[in-house]
Amino acid sequence: MIEDKAKELGRLIGQSTEYKEVKRAGDTLNEDKDTVALLQRMEQLRVEAQRMMAGGQRPTEEMERELDTLLGQIQGRSAYQRLLVAQENFDKVMGRVNDWILEGIEKGAASPIITLS
């Protein structure tokens, strides 16, 4: 029963406008090859910096400057901004869903009556 309800909730979330917008915004961003290249370079630098820190070294100033430059370039791109806004809206919906689930759990735990539907 719980599995069925969870799958139904997932289906409804997948049909929400907020989820659809995150998906569209992500697809649009993935089609923007220049932005994808910038994000990939940022990820490479992040991994390299983590590796250095794990080895007791500090990332170079050049790496930090390049990361700052890349971040500035990415933040100015409309596809990236659209994805951030869409993700934030979806996160708000999921926060409300989690609150509703918690509310249901609390009511269920307080109820002496057991229901199977």
C-alpha positions as CSV (number, residue, x, y, z in Angstrom):
1,M,0.0,0.0,0.0
2,I,2.7,2.5,0.9
3,E,4.7,1.7,-2.2
4,D,1.6,2.3,-4.4
5,K,0.9,5.6,-2.7
6,A,4.6,6.6,-3.1
7,K,4.5,5.8,-6.8
8,E,1.3,7.7,-7.2
9,L,2.9,10.7,-5.5
10,G,6.0,10.4,-7.7
11,R,3.8,10.3,-10.8
12,L,1.9,13.4,-9.7
13,I,5.2,15.3,-8.9
14,G,6.5,14.3,-12.4
15,Q,3.4,15.9,-13.9
16,S,3.7,19.1,-12.0
17,T,4.5,22.3,-13.8
18,E,7.5,22.9,-11.6
19,Y,9.1,19.5,-12.4
20,K,8.4,20.0,-16.1
21,E,10.1,23.4,-16.0
22,V,13.2,22.0,-14.4
23,K,13.3,19.3,-17.1
24,R,12.9,21.9,-19.9
25,A,15.4,24.2,-18.3
26,G,17.9,21.4,-17.9
27,D,17.4,20.3,-21.5
28,T,17.9,23.8,-22.7
29,L,21.1,24.2,-20.7
30,N,22.4,20.9,-22.1
31,E,21.8,22.1,-25.6
32,D,24.0,25.2,-24.9
33,K,27.4,23.7,-25.7
34,D,29.3,26.8,-24.6
35,T,27.7,26.8,-21.1
36,V,28.2,23.0,-20.9
37,A,31.9,23.4,-21.7
38,L,32.2,26.1,-19.0
39,L,30.5,23.9,-16.4
40,Q,32.7,20.9,-17.4
41,R,35.8,23.1,-16.9
42,M,34.6,24.3,-13.5
43,E,34.0,20.7,-12.5
44,Q,37.6,19.7,-13.6
45,L,39.0,22.6,-11.6
46,R,36.9,21.6,-8.6
47,V,38.1,18.0,-8.7
48,E,41.7,19.1,-9.1
49,A,41.3,21.5,-6.1
50,Q,39.8,18.8,-4.0
51,R,42.7,16.5,-4.9
52,M,45.2,19.1,-4.0
53,M,43.5,19.8,-0.6
54,A,43.4,16.1,0.2
55,G,47.1,16.0,-0.4
56,G,47.6,18.9,2.0
57,Q,48.2,21.5,-0.8
58,R,46.3,24.7,-1.4
59,P,44.7,25.4,-4.8
60,T,46.8,27.9,-6.8
61,E,45.8,31.5,-7.2
62,E,45.5,30.9,-10.9
63,M,43.0,28.1,-10.3
64,E,41.0,30.4,-8.0
65,R,41.0,33.2,-10.6
66,E,39.9,30.9,-13.3
67,L,37.1,29.5,-11.2
68,D,35.9,33.0,-10.4
69,T,36.0,34.0,-14.1
70,L,34.1,30.8,-15.1
71,L,31.5,31.4,-12.4
72,G,31.0,34.9,-13.6
73,Q,30.6,33.8,-17.2
74,I,28.1,31.0,-16.2
75,Q,26.0,33.2,-14.0
76,G,25.5,35.6,-16.8
77,R,24.0,33.0,-19.1
78,S,20.2,32.9,-19.4
79,A,20.0,29.1,-19.7
80,Y,21.8,28.7,-16.4
81,Q,19.7,31.4,-14.7
82,R,16.5,29.7,-15.9
83,L,17.6,26.4,-14.5
84,L,18.5,27.9,-11.1
85,V,15.0,29.6,-10.9
86,A,13.3,26.4,-12.0
87,Q,15.2,24.3,-9.5
88,E,14.5,26.7,-6.7
89,N,10.7,26.6,-7.5
90,F,10.8,22.8,-7.6
91,D,12.7,22.6,-4.4
92,K,10.0,24.8,-2.7
93,V,7.3,22.3,-4.0
94,M,9.3,19.4,-2.7
95,G,9.7,21.1,0.7
96,R,5.9,21.5,0.9
97,V,5.5,17.9,-0.1
98,N,7.8,16.8,2.7
99,D,5.9,19.0,5.2
100,W,2.6,17.4,4.1
101,I,4.1,13.9,4.5
102,L,5.4,14.8,7.9
103,E,2.0,16.1,8.8
104,G,0.4,12.9,7.6
105,I,2.9,10.8,9.6
106,E,2.2,12.8,12.8
107,K,-1.6,12.4,12.3
108,G,-1.2,8.7,11.5
109,A,0.9,8.1,14.6
110,A,-1.6,9.9,16.8
111,S,-4.6,8.0,15.4
112,P,-5.7,4.9,17.3
113,I,-7.6,3.7,14.2
114,I,-5.7,1.6,11.6
115,T,-6.8,2.0,8.0
116,L,-5.7,-0.1,5.0
117,S,-6.7,2.3,2.3
